[in-house]
Amino acid sequence: METGNPCQDLICITCPRGCRLRVEREMSGELRVSGNACRRGIAYANAELNDPRRMIASTVRAIHGVHPVVPVATERPIPKAKIRDVMTQLRSVAVTAPVRIGDVILKDAAGTGVDVLASRDLAAD
């Protein structure tokens, strides 16, 4: 059986088991995954190789808050290629206290359709 690309090794992070996956892409574009202990490993390898996504956790400046910054996080994973763009946008964001957990801090971050939310309450000083 011919393969298009050499093997790629991944560690599945879907569950605590941490299976070592070996992934080959067939000439047809289909993935052949080995080393997985469950079906979730196949889904993880497919997502990681075709559309890698990551959560972002960071902080933004806070004005008139009891702390100088407020922690934020994306509401769901964003495309890995957009991380730098989102971080650039977050650098220019400043929020005025009070802030409540879950408040939208940055809507549609870098055109991803994903909002950045406050992940902690911040009282005004």
MARBAPA-894585 format. One record per residue: residue in one letter; residue number from 0; x, y, z of N, C-alpha, C, CB in turn. Coordinates in nm, 4 decimals. Glycine has a CB too. Layout:
rest / nr / nxx / nyy / nzz / caxx / cayy / cazz / cxx / cyy / czz / cbxx / cbyy / cbzz
a / NUM / X / Y / Z / X / Y / Z / X / Y / Z / X / Y / Z
...
This chain:
rest / nr / nxx / nyy / nzz / caxx / cayy / cazz / cxx / cyy / czz / cbxx / cbyy / cbzz
m / 0 / 0.0852 / -0.1178 / 0.0000 / 0.0000 / 0.0000 / 0.0000 / 0.0897 / 0.1240 / 0.0000 / -0.0969 / -0.0001 / 0.1231
e / 1 / 0.0718 / 0.2123 / -0.0956 / 0.1518 / 0.3330 / -0.1044 / 0.0967 / 0.4401 / -0.0119 / 0.1565 / 0.3839 / -0.2480
t / 2 / 0.1887 / 0.5161 / 0.0436 / 0.1476 / 0.6287 / 0.1262 / 0.2007 / 0.7568 / 0.0654 / 0.1972 / 0.6123 / 0.2714
g / 3 / 0.1282 / 0.8664 / 0.0860 / 0.1670 / 0.9944 / 0.0291 / 0.2777 / 1.0610 / 0.1085 / 0.0479 / 1.0857 / 0.0214
n / 4 / 0.2677 / 1.0603 / 0.2385 / 0.3646 / 1.1264 / 0.3247 / 0.4236 / 1.0248 / 0.4204 / 0.2999 / 1.2434 / 0.4021
p / 5 / 0.5420 / 1.0545 / 0.4730 / 0.5962 / 0.9653 / 0.5750 / 0.5074 / 0.9671 / 0.6995 / 0.7409 / 1.0056 / 0.6112
c / 6 / 0.5321 / 0.8718 / 0.7852 / 0.4543 / 0.8623 / 0.9091 / 0.4730 / 0.9863 / 0.9946 / 0.4943 / 0.7375 / 0.9884
q / 7 / 0.3696 / 1.0178 / 1.0689 / 0.3764 / 1.1268 / 1.1653 / 0.3332 / 1.0701 / 1.2995 / 0.2866 / 1.2489 / 1.1222
d / 8 / 0.4098 / 1.1010 / 1.4031 / 0.3788 / 1.0527 / 1.5370 / 0.3136 / 1.1632 / 1.6184 / 0.5056 / 1.0016 / 1.6074
l / 9 / 0.2077 / 1.1272 / 1.6902 / 0.1351 / 1.2200 / 1.7765 / 0.1094 / 1.1518 / 1.9096 / 0.0015 / 1.2662 / 1.7108
i / 10 / 0.0892 / 1.2304 / 2.0122 / 0.0412 / 1.1775 / 2.1397 / -0.1002 / 1.2292 / 2.1569 / 0.1342 / 1.2198 / 2.2608
c / 11 / -0.1948 / 1.1378 / 2.1678 / -0.3355 / 1.1750 / 2.1812 / -0.3576 / 1.2362 / 2.3196 / -0.4286 / 1.0513 / 2.1594
i / 12 / -0.4235 / 1.3516 / 2.3222 / -0.4502 / 1.4199 / 2.4493 / -0.5990 / 1.4211 / 2.4827 / -0.3972 / 1.5631 / 2.4445
t / 13 / -0.6754 / 1.3359 / 2.4148 / -0.8194 / 1.3318 / 2.4373 / -0.8538 / 1.2770 / 2.5756 / -0.8865 / 1.2476 / 2.3302
c / 14 / -0.7775 / 1.1809 / 2.6228 / -0.8024 / 1.1244 / 2.7555 / -0.6690 / 1.1078 / 2.8282 / -0.8777 / 0.9875 / 2.7452
p / 15 / -0.6707 / 1.0728 / 2.9551 / -0.5460 / 1.0609 / 3.0323 / -0.4522 / 0.9491 / 2.9864 / -0.5795 / 1.0391 / 3.1755
r / 16 / -0.4996 / 0.8575 / 2.9057 / -0.4172 / 0.7448 / 2.8632 / -0.2960 / 0.7908 / 2.7816 / -0.5008 / 0.6468 / 2.7814
g / 17 / -0.3104 / 0.8915 / 2.6964 / -0.1982 / 0.9461 / 2.6190 / -0.1397 / 0.8487 / 2.5184 / -0.0903 / 0.9904 / 2.7117
c / 18 / -0.2243 / 0.7892 / 2.4374 / -0.1782 / 0.6919 / 2.3379 / -0.0795 / 0.7554 / 2.2402 / -0.2976 / 0.6332 / 2.2611
r / 19 / 0.0225 / 0.6786 / 2.2032 / 0.1180 / 0.7224 / 2.1012 / 0.0645 / 0.6770 / 1.9659 / 0.2628 / 0.6647 / 2.1280
l / 20 / 0.0249 / 0.7747 / 1.8871 / -0.0364 / 0.7455 / 1.7582 / 0.0663 / 0.7540 / 1.6472 / -0.1521 / 0.8411 / 1.7306
r / 21 / 0.0540 / 0.6671 / 1.5511 / 0.1320 / 0.6744 / 1.4278 / 0.0305 / 0.6961 / 1.3170 / 0.2203 / 0.5434 / 1.4036
v / 22 / 0.0503 / 0.8019 / 1.2395 / -0.0475 / 0.8404 / 1.1381 / 0.0191 / 0.8443 / 1.0013 / -0.1107 / 0.9776 / 1.1717
e / 23 / -0.0444 / 0.7795 / 0.9049 / 0.0003 / 0.7839 / 0.7658 / -0.1149 / 0.8343 / 0.6812 / 0.0493 / 0.6436 / 0.7165
r / 24 / -0.0832 / 0.9198 / 0.5848 / -0.1852 / 0.9685 / 0.4918 / -0.1728 / 0.8862 / 0.3633 / -0.1687 / 1.1237 / 0.4631
e / 25 / -0.2816 / 0.8200 / 0.3281 / -0.2853 / 0.7405 / 0.2057 / -0.2865 / 0.8328 / 0.0845 / -0.4087 / 0.6473 / 0.2043
m / 26 / -0.2555 / 0.7802 / -0.0326 / -0.2585 / 0.8585 / -0.1565 / -0.3977 / 0.9170 / -0.1794 / -0.2167 / 0.7713 / -0.2770
s / 27 / -0.5000 / 0.8480 / -0.1329 / -0.6379 / 0.8950 / -0.1481 / -0.6690 / 1.0125 / -0.0544 / -0.7356 / 0.7801 / -0.1215
g / 28 / -0.5772 / 1.0423 / 0.0389 / -0.6002 / 1.1487 / 0.1358 / -0.6528 / 1.0971 / 0.2685 / -0.6962 / 1.2490 / 0.0794
e / 29 / -0.6921 / 0.9720 / 0.2712 / -0.7445 / 0.9111 / 0.3930 / -0.6309 / 0.8860 / 0.4921 / -0.8184 / 0.7790 / 0.3607
l / 30 / -0.6617 / 0.8984 / 0.6210 / -0.5613 / 0.8752 / 0.7243 / -0.5677 / 0.7320 / 0.7740 / -0.5802 / 0.9724 / 0.8407
r / 31 / -0.4515 / 0.6748 / 0.7976 / -0.4421 / 0.5430 / 0.8602 / -0.3745 / 0.5646 / 0.9952 / -0.3618 / 0.4392 / 0.7696
v / 32 / -0.4487 / 0.5363 / 1.1025 / -0.4019 / 0.5634 / 1.2383 / -0.3796 / 0.4314 / 1.3104 / -0.5033 / 0.6520 / 1.3160
s / 33 / -0.2660 / 0.4200 / 1.3786 / -0.2402 / 0.3023 / 1.4618 / -0.1905 / 0.3497 / 1.5981 / -0.1359 / 0.2062 / 1.3940
g / 34 / -0.2002 / 0.2624 / 1.6965 / -0.1551 / 0.2943 / 1.8313 / -0.2643 / 0.3472 / 1.9225 / -0.0458 / 0.3937 / 1.8243
n / 35 / -0.3834 / 0.3689 / 1.8670 / -0.4933 / 0.4219 / 1.9476 / -0.5629 / 0.3091 / 2.0228 / -0.5943 / 0.4976 / 1.8589
a / 36 / -0.6002 / 0.3381 / 2.1487 / -0.6711 / 0.2393 / 2.2290 / -0.8224 / 0.2535 / 2.2145 / -0.6312 / 0.2524 / 2.3756
c / 37 / -0.8678 / 0.3650 / 2.1558 / -1.0111 / 0.3860 / 2.1376 / -1.0348 / 0.4681 / 2.0107 / -1.0728 / 0.4569 / 2.2616
r / 38 / -1.1609 / 0.4830 / 1.9737 / -1.1958 / 0.5583 / 1.8518 / -1.1627 / 0.7065 / 1.8623 / -1.3432 / 0.5424 / 1.8216
r / 39 / -1.1565 / 0.7563 / 1.9849 / -1.1270 / 0.8993 / 2.0012 / -0.9883 / 0.9344 / 1.9479 / -1.1376 / 0.9393 / 2.1488
g / 40 / -0.8964 / 0.8394 / 1.9500 / -0.7623 / 0.8630 / 1.8958 / -0.7660 / 0.8895 / 1.7467 / -0.6721 / 0.7443 / 1.9245
i / 41 / -0.8529 / 0.8197 / 1.6760 / -0.8673 / 0.8412 / 1.5316 / -0.9230 / 0.9807 / 1.5055 / -0.9595 / 0.7333 / 1.4684
a / 42 / -1.0248 / 1.0194 / 1.5808 / -1.0838 / 1.1527 / 1.5648 / -0.9817 / 1.2610 / 1.5987 / -1.2090 / 1.1677 / 1.6538
y / 43 / -0.9027 / 1.2401 / 1.7040 / -0.8007 / 1.3376 / 1.7425 / -0.6969 / 1.3537 / 1.6316 / -0.7323 / 1.2951 / 1.8738
a / 44 / -0.6460 / 1.2431 / 1.5784 / -0.5448 / 1.2497 / 1.4724 / -0.5998 / 1.3203 / 1.3495 / -0.4965 / 1.1087 / 1.4348
n / 45 / -0.7223 / 1.2897 / 1.3128 / -0.7848 / 1.3536 / 1.1970 / -0.7957 / 1.5051 / 1.2177 / -0.9242 / 1.2932 / 1.1711
a / 46 / -0.8420 / 1.5460 / 1.3339 / -0.8562 / 1.6893 / 1.3628 / -0.7197 / 1.7576 / 1.3686 / -0.9314 / 1.7103 / 1.4958
e / 47 / -0.6231 / 1.6944 / 1.4306 / -0.4912 / 1.7556 / 1.4481 / -0.4180 / 1.7729 / 1.3149 / -0.4065 / 1.6712 / 1.5429
l / 48 / -0.4352 / 1.6808 / 1.2236 / -0.3657 / 1.6907 / 1.0954 / -0.4419 / 1.7720 / 0.9921 / -0.3397 / 1.5536 / 1.0411
n / 49 / -0.5734 / 1.7766 / 1.0011 / -0.6522 / 1.8479 / 0.9004 / -0.6950 / 1.9877 / 0.9426 / -0.7734 / 1.7683 / 0.8669
d / 50 / -0.7180 / 2.0094 / 1.0713 / -0.7631 / 2.1404 / 1.1192 / -0.7204 / 2.1587 / 1.2648 / -0.9178 / 2.1547 / 1.1051
p / 51 / -0.5895 / 2.1785 / 1.2894 / -0.5435 / 2.1907 / 1.4283 / -0.5997 / 2.3161 / 1.4944 / -0.3904 / 2.1930 / 1.4338
r / 52 / -0.6495 / 2.2994 / 1.6152 / -0.7094 / 2.4102 / 1.6909 / -0.6545 / 2.4101 / 1.8321 / -0.8643 / 2.3996 / 1.6929
r / 53 / -0.6520 / 2.5289 / 1.8920 / -0.6031 / 2.5439 / 2.0285 / -0.6887 / 2.6448 / 2.1038 / -0.4556 / 2.5874 / 2.0291
m / 54 / -0.6954 / 2.6268 / 2.2337 / -0.7545 / 2.7267 / 2.3226 / -0.6469 / 2.8311 / 2.3498 / -0.8080 / 2.6619 / 2.4570
i / 55 / -0.6900 / 2.9531 / 2.3764 / -0.5966 / 3.0576 / 2.4185 / -0.6389 / 3.1034 / 2.5573 / -0.5940 / 3.1780 / 2.3167
a / 56 / -0.5416 / 3.1135 / 2.6456 / -0.5619 / 3.1747 / 2.7769 / -0.4574 / 3.2843 / 2.7889 / -0.5503 / 3.0688 / 2.8951
s / 57 / -0.4994 / 3.4016 / 2.8292 / -0.4089 / 3.5157 / 2.8375 / -0.4639 / 3.6145 / 2.9396 / -0.3909 / 3.5836 / 2.6982
t / 58 / -0.4107 / 3.7352 / 2.9388 / -0.4627 / 3.8428 / 3.0227 / -0.4752 / 3.9693 / 2.9387 / -0.3709 / 3.8671 / 3.1462
v / 59 / -0.5640 / 4.0577 / 2.9798 / -0.5754 / 4.1898 / 2.9175 / -0.5687 / 4.2948 / 3.0278 / -0.7085 / 4.2032 / 2.8346
r / 60 / -0.5287 / 4.4141 / 2.9887 / -0.5175 / 4.5240 / 3.0855 / -0.6541 / 4.5599 / 3.1423 / -0.4534 / 4.6478 / 3.0200
a / 61 / -0.6530 / 4.5947 / 3.2693 / -0.7757 / 4.6374 / 3.3369 / -0.7565 / 4.7796 / 3.3890 / -0.8129 / 4.5400 / 3.4536
i / 62 / -0.8559 / 4.8625 / 3.3638 / -0.8535 / 5.0012 / 3.4098 / -0.9455 / 5.0122 / 3.5314 / -0.8976 / 5.1003 / 3.2958
h / 63 / -0.8952 / 5.0737 / 3.6373 / -0.9710 / 5.0955 / 3.7613 / -1.0152 / 4.9645 / 3.8268 / -1.0931 / 5.1818 / 3.7328
g / 64 / -0.9338 / 4.8602 / 3.8125 / -0.9644 / 4.7330 / 3.8771 / -0.8763 / 4.7115 / 3.9985 / -0.9476 / 4.6176 / 3.7791
v / 65 / -0.9151 / 4.6170 / 4.0840 / -0.8336 / 4.5854 / 4.2012 / -0.7047 / 4.5138 / 4.1606 / -0.9133 / 4.4989 / 4.3000
h / 66 / -0.6984 / 4.4648 / 4.0386 / -0.5777 / 4.4047 / 3.9814 / -0.5500 / 4.4734 / 3.8481 / -0.5937 / 4.2489 / 3.9629
p / 67 / -0.4246 / 4.4758 / 3.8045 / -0.3913 / 4.5450 / 3.6796 / -0.4327 / 4.4711 / 3.5525 / -0.2448 / 4.5695 / 3.6750
v / 68 / -0.4612 / 4.3423 / 3.5647 / -0.5022 / 4.2631 / 3.4482 / -0.6180 / 4.1719 / 3.4859 / -0.3836 / 4.1799 / 3.3934
v / 69 / -0.6882 / 4.1234 / 3.3848 / -0.7953 / 4.0257 / 3.4053 / -0.7678 / 3.9072 / 3.3123 / -0.9382 / 4.0890 / 3.3777
p / 70 / -0.7773 / 3.7840 / 3.3637 / -0.7542 / 3.6680 / 3.2788 / -0.8695 / 3.6471 / 3.1808 / -0.7347 / 3.5430 / 3.3643
v / 71 / -0.8337 / 3.6024 / 3.0607 / -0.9318 / 3.5773 / 2.9554 / -0.9000 / 3.4445 / 2.8880 / -0.9330 / 3.6930 / 2.8515
a / 72 / -0.9990 / 3.3899 / 2.8186 / -0.9795 / 3.2665 / 2.7428 / -1.0787 / 3.2632 / 2.6277 / -0.9962 / 3.1413 / 2.8338
t / 73 / -1.0415 / 3.1931 / 2.5220 / -1.1350 / 3.1754 / 2.4114 / -1.2468 / 3.0835 / 2.4576 / -1.0637 / 3.1178 / 2.2852
e / 74 / -1.3660 / 3.1047 / 2.4027 / -1.4803 / 3.0229 / 2.4445 / -1.4715 / 2.8809 / 2.3906 / -1.6101 / 3.0870 / 2.3986
r / 75 / -1.3952 / 2.8615 / 2.2849 / -1.3697 / 2.7282 / 2.2293 / -1.2399 / 2.7369 / 2.1482 / -1.4912 / 2.6777 / 2.1394
p / 76 / -1.1844 / 2.6248 / 2.1064 / -1.0582 / 2.6286 / 2.0320 / -1.0696 / 2.7076 / 1.9014 / -1.0116 / 2.4869 / 2.0020
i / 77 / -0.9587 / 2.7735 / 1.8665 / -0.9508 / 2.8495 / 1.7415 / -0.8486 / 2.7830 / 1.6503 / -0.9127 / 2.9989 / 1.7680
p / 78 / -0.8527 / 2.8107 / 1.5196 / -0.7505 / 2.7545 / 1.4306 / -0.6103 / 2.7960 / 1.4765 / -0.7747 / 2.8001 / 1.2845
k / 79 / -0.5203 / 2.7005 / 1.4770 / -0.3837 / 2.7245 / 1.5233 / -0.3177 / 2.8391 / 1.4461 / -0.3001 / 2.5969 / 1.5094
a / 80 / -0.3483 / 2.8518 / 1.3189 / -0.2894 / 2.9567 / 1.2351 / -0.3338 / 3.0969 / 1.2765 / -0.3257 / 2.9330 / 1.0900
k / 81 / -0.4394 / 3.1086 / 1.3545 / -0.4921 / 3.2395 / 1.3955 / -0.4445 / 3.2835 / 1.5347 / -0.6433 / 3.2359 / 1.3933
i / 82 / -0.3663 / 3.2016 / 1.6023 / -0.3237 / 3.2340 / 1.7387 / -0.2505 / 3.3678 / 1.7437 / -0.2336 / 3.1231 / 1.7941
r / 83 / -0.1550 / 3.3881 / 1.6560 / -0.0771 / 3.5126 / 1.6572 / -0.1678 / 3.6341 / 1.6356 / 0.0326 / 3.5086 / 1.5486
d / 84 / -0.2634 / 3.6232 / 1.5434 / -0.3554 / 3.7342 / 1.5166 / -0.4407 / 3.7677 / 1.6390 / -0.4460 / 3.7003 / 1.3978
v / 85 / -0.4897 / 3.6643 / 1.7063 / -0.5716 / 3.6869 / 1.8258 / -0.4872 / 3.7513 / 1.9360 / -0.6334 / 3.5536 / 1.8760
m / 86 / -0.3657 / 3.7017 / 1.9555 / -0.2791 / 3.7587 / 2.0591 / -0.2454 / 3.9047 / 2.0284 / -0.1498 / 3.6761 / 2.0721
t / 87 / -0.2261 / 3.9374 / 1.9019 / -0.2006 / 4.0765 / 1.8631 / -0.3199 / 4.1645 / 1.8989 / -0.1705 / 4.0863 / 1.7120
q / 88 / -0.4406 / 4.1162 / 1.8712 / -0.5601 / 4.1926 / 1.9076 / -0.5713 / 4.2090 / 2.0591 / -0.6860 / 4.1240 / 1.8527
l / 89 / -0.5436 / 4.1030 / 2.1338 / -0.5563 / 4.1093 / 2.2797 / -0.4592 / 4.2095 / 2.3415 / -0.5330 / 3.9715 / 2.3401
r / 90 / -0.3419 / 4.2271 / 2.2795 / -0.2455 / 4.3238 / 2.3309 / -0.3014 / 4.4655 / 2.3345 / -0.1200 / 4.3209 / 2.2469
s / 91 / -0.3943 / 4.4947 / 2.2447 / -0.4474 / 4.6313 / 2.2376 / -0.5777 / 4.6491 / 2.3166 / -0.4707 / 4.6695 / 2.0926
v / 92 / -0.6230 / 4.5446 / 2.3833 / -0.7496 / 4.5511 / 2.4574 / -0.7250 / 4.5963 / 2.6011 / -0.8207 / 4.4137 / 2.4561
a / 93 / -0.8089 / 4.6871 / 2.6471 / -0.8111 / 4.7272 / 2.7882 / -0.9579 / 4.7330 / 2.8295 / -0.7380 / 4.8670 / 2.8118
v / 94 / -0.9897 / 4.6741 / 2.9436 / -1.1277 / 4.6731 / 2.9922 / -1.1376 / 4.7587 / 3.1176 / -1.1757 / 4.5281 / 3.0210
t / 95 / -1.2542 / 4.8152 / 3.1393 / -1.2783 / 4.8951 / 3.2587 / -1.3549 / 4.8106 / 3.3602 / -1.3566 / 5.0253 / 3.2241
a / 96 / -1.3010 / 4.8035 / 3.4813 / -1.3660 / 4.7271 / 3.5880 / -1.4956 / 4.7975 / 3.6279 / -1.2714 / 4.7110 / 3.7113
p / 97 / -1.5945 / 4.7255 / 3.6758 / -1.5933 / 4.5835 / 3.7092 / -1.6151 / 4.4948 / 3.5862 / -1.6998 / 4.5541 / 3.8133
v / 98 / -1.5587 / 4.3742 / 3.5961 / -1.5728 / 4.2727 / 3.4917 / -1.6274 / 4.1474 / 3.5584 / -1.4356 / 4.2441 / 3.4183
r / 99 / -1.7212 / 4.0815 / 3.4925 / -1.7794 / 3.9570 / 3.5448 / -1.7297 / 3.8391 / 3.4615 / -1.9357 / 3.9631 / 3.5436
i / 100 / -1.7121 / 3.7276 / 3.5267 / -1.6720 / 3.6070 / 3.4551 / -1.7734 / 3.5796 / 3.3437 / -1.6612 / 3.4850 / 3.5524
g / 101 / -1.7237 / 3.5496 / 3.2263 / -1.8109 / 3.5227 / 3.1124 / -1.8396 / 3.6445 / 3.0266 / -1.9392 / 3.4662 / 3.1604
d / 102 / -1.8014 / 3.7650 / 3.0724 / -1.8192 / 3.8846 / 2.9889 / -1.7389 / 3.8696 / 2.8597 / -1.7754 / 4.0131 / 3.0657
v / 103 / -1.7969 / 3.9126 / 2.7490 / -1.7252 / 3.9090 / 2.6210 / -1.6252 / 4.0238 / 2.6204 / -1.8242 / 3.9192 / 2.4986
i / 104 / -1.4989 / 3.9893 / 2.6105 / -1.3910 / 4.0879 / 2.6108 / -1.3525 / 4.1241 / 2.4677 / -1.2683 / 4.0343 / 2.6876
l / 105 / -1.3538 / 4.0267 / 2.3784 / -1.3213 / 4.0487 / 2.2373 / -1.4144 / 3.9622 / 2.1539 / -1.1707 / 4.0157 / 2.2066
k / 106 / -1.5011 / 4.0259 / 2.0773 / -1.5991 / 3.9552 / 1.9946 / -1.5335 / 3.9122 / 1.8636 / -1.7236 / 4.0447 / 1.9669
d / 107 / -1.5627 / 3.7913 / 1.8178 / -1.5153 / 3.7406 / 1.6885 / -1.3647 / 3.7641 / 1.6719 / -1.5923 / 3.8079 / 1.5730
a / 108 / -1.2875 / 3.7118 / 1.7633 / -1.1427 / 3.7341 / 1.7648 / -1.0780 / 3.6950 / 1.6326 / -1.0786 / 3.6557 / 1.8786
a / 109 / -1.0126 / 3.7897 / 1.5693 / -0.9395 / 3.7706 / 1.4432 / -1.0250 / 3.7041 / 1.3354 / -0.8150 / 3.6870 / 1.4677
g / 110 / -1.1544 / 3.7304 / 1.3375 / -1.2430 / 3.6754 / 1.2353 / -1.2664 / 3.5260 / 1.2457 / -1.1883 / 3.7057 / 1.1019
t / 111 / -1.2417 / 3.4682 / 1.3626 / -1.2580 / 3.3240 / 1.3814 / -1.4005 / 3.2842 / 1.4148 / -1.1665 / 3.2760 / 1.4899
g / 112 / -1.4836 / 3.3821 / 1.4535 / -1.6180 / 3.3501 / 1.4994 / -1.6209 / 3.3080 / 1.6450 / -1.6770 / 3.2414 / 1.4141
v / 113 / -1.5065 / 3.3164 / 1.7122 / -1.4937 / 3.2758 / 1.8520 / -1.4706 / 3.4008 / 1.9372 / -1.3770 / 3.1727 / 1.8706
d / 114 / -1.5456 / 3.4113 / 2.0469 / -1.5298 / 3.5243 / 2.1380 / -1.4255 / 3.4921 / 2.2446 / -1.6644 / 3.5602 / 2.2038
v / 115 / -1.3609 / 3.5970 / 2.2946 / -1.2707 / 3.5846 / 2.4089 / -1.3480 / 3.6344 / 2.5305 / -1.1357 / 3.6660 / 2.3875
l / 116 / -1.3524 / 3.5515 / 2.6352 / -1.4331 / 3.5793 / 2.7543 / -1.3459 / 3.6018 / 2.8769 / -1.5305 / 3.4647 / 2.7804
a / 117 / -1.3958 / 3.6821 / 2.9698 / -1.3283 / 3.6980 / 3.0987 / -1.3395 / 3.5658 / 3.1740 / -1.3902 / 3.8163 / 3.1822
s / 118 / -1.2299 / 3.5230 / 3.2343 / -1.2340 / 3.3963 / 3.3071 / -1.2254 / 3.4165 / 3.4587 / -1.1204 / 3.3062 / 3.2607
r / 119 / -1.2456 / 3.5437 / 3.5020 / -1.2490 / 3.5742 / 3.6452 / -1.3237 / 3.7053 / 3.6651 / -1.1046 / 3.5825 / 3.7052
d / 120 / -1.3907 / 3.7173 / 3.7776 / -1.4502 / 3.8460 / 3.8145 / -1.3381 / 3.9421 / 3.8527 / -1.5527 / 3.8297 / 3.9323
l / 121 / -1.3579 / 4.0692 / 3.8231 / -1.2633 / 4.1725 / 3.8645 / -1.3429 / 4.2913 / 3.9157 / -1.1685 / 4.2144 / 3.7469
a / 122 / -1.3264 / 4.3202 / 4.0434 / -1.3978 / 4.4323 / 4.1049 / -1.3265 / 4.5634 / 4.0740 / -1.4098 / 4.4124 / 4.2578
a / 123 / -1.4027 / 4.6710 / 4.0786 / -1.3442 / 4.8042 / 4.0619 / -1.2745 / 4.8434 / 4.1912 / -1.4529 / 4.9094 / 4.0233
d / 124 / -1.1698 / 4.9247 / 4.1788 / -1.1003 / 4.9684 / 4.3011 / -1.1643 / 5.0896 / 4.3634 / -0.9556 / 4.9986 / 4.2715
